[in-house]
Amino acid sequence: MILSYISLAKSEGSLCSKVCGTSGVGCLLFLCEDVCTDSVKSVLKASSADILDFNFDHIGVSTRKI
């Protein structure tokens, strides 16, 4: 299943992939240029994959005094 998702994403323009997690409980991370993000998501959804949208935080953790 994992290799099929990776192949599908690559066929739609994914630049690379990363397998994260263990024992079937994890995620696949795909790096895509903006122009192919929607097509990669579509082909994965059509293959029963759940999509978790996220953004990178470039600031990091911040705290404040209450």
C-alpha positions as CSV (number, residue, x, y, z in Angstrom):
1,M,0.0,0.0,0.0
2,I,2.8,2.5,0.9
3,L,4.7,1.9,-2.3
4,S,1.5,2.3,-4.4
5,Y,0.8,5.7,-2.7
6,I,4.4,6.8,-3.4
7,S,4.1,5.7,-7.0
8,L,0.8,7.5,-7.5
9,A,2.1,10.7,-6.0
10,K,5.3,10.6,-8.1
11,S,3.2,10.1,-11.2
12,E,1.4,13.3,-10.4
13,G,4.5,15.3,-9.8
14,S,5.6,14.7,-6.2
15,L,9.3,15.5,-5.9
16,C,10.0,13.1,-3.0
17,S,8.4,11.2,-0.1
18,K,9.1,10.4,3.5
19,V,7.6,7.5,5.5
20,C,7.0,8.5,9.1
21,G,5.7,6.3,12.0
22,T,5.7,2.7,12.9
23,S,3.7,-0.5,12.7
24,G,1.1,0.7,10.2
25,V,0.3,3.8,12.3
26,G,2.0,6.7,10.6
27,C,2.1,9.1,7.7
28,L,3.5,9.6,4.3
29,L,4.9,13.0,3.6
30,F,5.1,14.2,0.0
31,L,7.0,17.3,-1.2
32,C,5.3,18.9,-4.2
33,E,5.5,22.2,-6.0
34,D,2.4,24.3,-5.8
35,V,1.3,23.5,-9.3
36,C,0.9,19.8,-8.6
37,T,-0.3,19.8,-5.0
38,D,-4.0,19.4,-6.0
39,S,-3.4,16.6,-8.5
40,V,-1.3,14.7,-5.9
41,K,-4.1,15.1,-3.3
42,S,-6.7,14.0,-5.8
43,V,-5.0,10.8,-6.9
44,L,-4.3,9.8,-3.3
45,K,-7.9,10.5,-2.1
46,A,-9.1,8.4,-5.0
47,S,-7.0,5.6,-3.7
48,S,-8.6,5.8,-0.2
49,A,-5.8,7.8,1.4
50,D,-6.7,10.3,4.2
51,I,-5.2,13.7,3.5
52,L,-3.8,15.8,6.5
53,D,-3.2,19.4,5.4
54,F,-0.5,21.2,7.4
55,N,1.9,24.1,7.2
56,F,5.4,24.5,8.4
57,D,6.0,26.9,11.3
58,H,9.0,29.1,10.5
59,I,9.0,30.8,13.9
60,G,9.0,27.9,16.3
61,V,7.5,27.7,19.8
62,S,6.9,31.0,21.6
63,T,5.7,31.7,25.1
64,R,4.3,34.6,26.9
65,K,3.8,35.6,30.5
66,I,0.2,35.5,31.6
